[in-house]
Every structure is written in C-alpha cells, then in structure tokens.
Amino acid sequence: MTTIRNLLAGLALVLATAGSLAATDINKASQAELESIKGIGPAISTRILEERKKGPFRDWADVMERVKGVKQASATRFSGGGLTVNGTAFLPPTVAAATPAKKP
C-alpha cells in the first residue's frame, strides 16, 4: 500500500512540474502562444495583445476587466489550459466566500 502511495505521490509531482513548465504567461505570450490555449482564438488573442500594449496585466481581475469576452468561466478554462497572469493561475471565488455569513 505504501508503494502505491509513493508511486501516486511521485506521479502527482511529475504532473505538477510538467504543468508549470507548460504555463503561458499572458504578459509575455505571442499571439500564436495565446491561441495555443484551448478557447483562445484570433479574436480574443488580438484583444489581449491590444490591451497589453496599454500596460501589463496586474492580475486576473485586471484581465477580466480589460479584455472583452473574458469573465470567470473563460478565465477558469484558459487557466486550466495553462494560461497564467504573472505566473498565477486563476482561482475562482469559493462558494463560501460568495455566500453571506449567517447571523447567529
């Protein structure tokens, strides 16, 4: 059982490392690199590059504010495909954070 756990832990480490090596930063990527991300086509990549000319993206909130057509669902998809903003993947707000706290 321990051997299987060690094997799974090693596999998880390899996959995590491979994923980080394949990351594409929105502030450095070419149009072709952006379009290699699933869901980003010529229209969105052009919008990203046009907005990037005005200044680098600070974070995912900045991307969603400045790039028409990029909202939480697409940011989640793009991040899952390897897109990062300053090396950071998109983390959607948690359900707990979106739900108001109940009064005692």
CORWO-V986893 format. One record per backbone hydrogen bond with DSSP energy under -1.0 kcal/mol. NH is the residue of the N-H (numbers start at 0). CO is the residue of the C=O. E is the energy in kcal/mol with one decimal. If there is no record, write none. Layout:
BEGIN
NH;CO;E
NH;CO;E
END
This chain:
BEGIN
4;0;-2.1
5;1;-2.7
6;2;-2.4
7;3;-2.7
8;4;-2.7
9;5;-2.4
10;6;-2.4
11;7;-2.5
12;8;-2.0
13;9;-2.3
14;10;-2.5
15;11;-2.4
16;12;-2.3
17;13;-2.6
18;14;-2.4
19;15;-1.9
20;16;-1.8
21;17;-1.3
23;81;-3.1
25;83;-2.9
27;24;-1.6
28;24;-2.0
33;29;-2.5
34;30;-2.5
36;33;-1.7
39;36;-2.3
44;40;-2.5
45;41;-2.0
46;42;-1.9
47;43;-2.7
48;44;-2.5
49;45;-2.4
50;46;-2.4
51;47;-2.4
52;48;-1.3
54;51;-1.0
62;58;-1.8
63;59;-2.7
64;60;-1.7
65;61;-2.2
66;62;-2.8
69;66;-1.9
74;70;-2.9
75;71;-2.4
76;72;-1.9
77;73;-3.2
78;74;-2.5
79;75;-2.2
80;76;-1.3
81;78;-1.6
82;77;-2.4
83;23;-2.5
84;87;-2.2
87;84;-1.5
97;93;-1.5
98;94;-1.3
END
